[in-house]
Amino acid sequence: MFATLSDRLADTFKNLRGKGKLSEADIDATAREIRIALLEADVALPVVKEFVAAVKDRARGEEVSGALNPAQQVVKIVNDELVAILGGETRRLRYAKTGPTVIMLAGLQGAGKTTLAAKLALWLKDQGKTPMLVAADLQRPNAVQQLQVNGERVGVPVFAPEAGNGVGDPVAVARASVEEAKRKVHDVVIIDTAGRLGVDAELMRQAADIRDAVQPDEVLFVVDAMIGQDAVTTAQMFLDGVGYDGVVLTKLDGDARGGAALSIASITGKPVMFASNGEKMTDFDLFHPDRMASRILDMGDMLTLIEQAEKAFDQDEALKAAEKLGTKGGFTLEDFLQQMQQIRKLGSMSKIMGMLPGMGQFRDQLDNFDEREIDRIQAIIQSMTPAERDNPKIIDGSRRARIARGSGRQVSDVNQLVDRFFEARKMMEQMARGGGMPGMPGMPAMPGAGKRGKTKAQPKKGKGKRTSGNPAKAAQEAAAAKAAAAERPATPFGNNDEVDYEKAAAALDLPKDFSKFLK
């Protein structure tokens, strides 16, 4: 969502690199570029003015003029100000001291309230709570049925005494839900209210009546992050008409410019509490302003990645894999398959890689990454026998051909996977013994990776063996070298100076084109 803003800010900071001191002209030019970047991202004009003014004031201060690296200091200032306009600190839910905690959702129709209600319920369930969903949207066709389906998907009960579709009293349903939660000992009640295609008096009155009837501990305003400036206008109108405690952003994985996320907290003074960034029920979490600012500036989001990994990975299995990596040859294709299956629980590979620092420069490759490549790798490994997975060295030419047929792939695909696995395992074993962080041997490379940036340095050619300028002495040295070569042991494929590599490849039961790797 923030791709355009990230790229513009990155280009702006590039112009500051290498400067030992920033002039007034440098600060003005940087502020102008930041202003353009924010306006292009659809950030509200008052927010842009406030943001740029704060950056300019701090850039002229002692923290930049006295810094050893002014460019890095400006990046730090921009990061701090981004965190500030995103809300500052992470705002967490307030739970009731006694009785069930009541959370009321409000917003426009189409913002994703009903789906988000189920996501929030699942998130609370993972936090050890026992939530109950309440179907108080009785106007939209099939809204009650949709909530029931979503509740079943996440394993959370739904209180739906009315069928909806324009029939029933939502205020009575909301009031009865609190009593039902007390009777069935649910500690959190999530009320899904009706939305409209636009802000109108009826919607405001109904939402206010529900609020007065149940006295919710939290009123959350659900807003579609893709509707741009309208999101800020709607948020302010809801704040004036109903009032709310926090904002929930949906569809953060969309391709909109993201101005709503950067504007709402600053304009309304209400924090963004949660964010939904995908279609899965698990694509939902607390909104961390500092982490979002870090993503916008292409500094990654390692904390979120670590938290997701802790949820998805089995700790015992991870420890076993780490121990095997410390043993030469201990990590097998079977271990790799298990780790890859655990990584799939984190979500798409492109999303995971996008959380790493500096991956903004590979955005095109990440966007074009074929997620099915992991399925193809899994098919290849699952076509191997248990013995082949435990000891990949026994996978000869005939076995590779059989594995390729079984997985529906080419022999070259099998060769590539096995070779990459051996290379990566060797590297990871060295890292594990040296205290480095184990990685994932054999994972597919990003398309186009390596095309950008510096190319691999070519090894320098040596000067060769120095020979004497005296013809007689040179002839004597050549004769001695020939005699030494003759004394060296021969191989089955010729002596050490003239090896028939194609013959060697055939003897080792490798494809013919492997001869070039033997050379």
Summary of the structure (lengths in Angstrom):
residues: 519
radius of gyration: 31.1
end to end distance: 48.3
largest distance: 112.0
contacts: 1595
relative contact order: 0.08
helix: 55%
strand: 8%
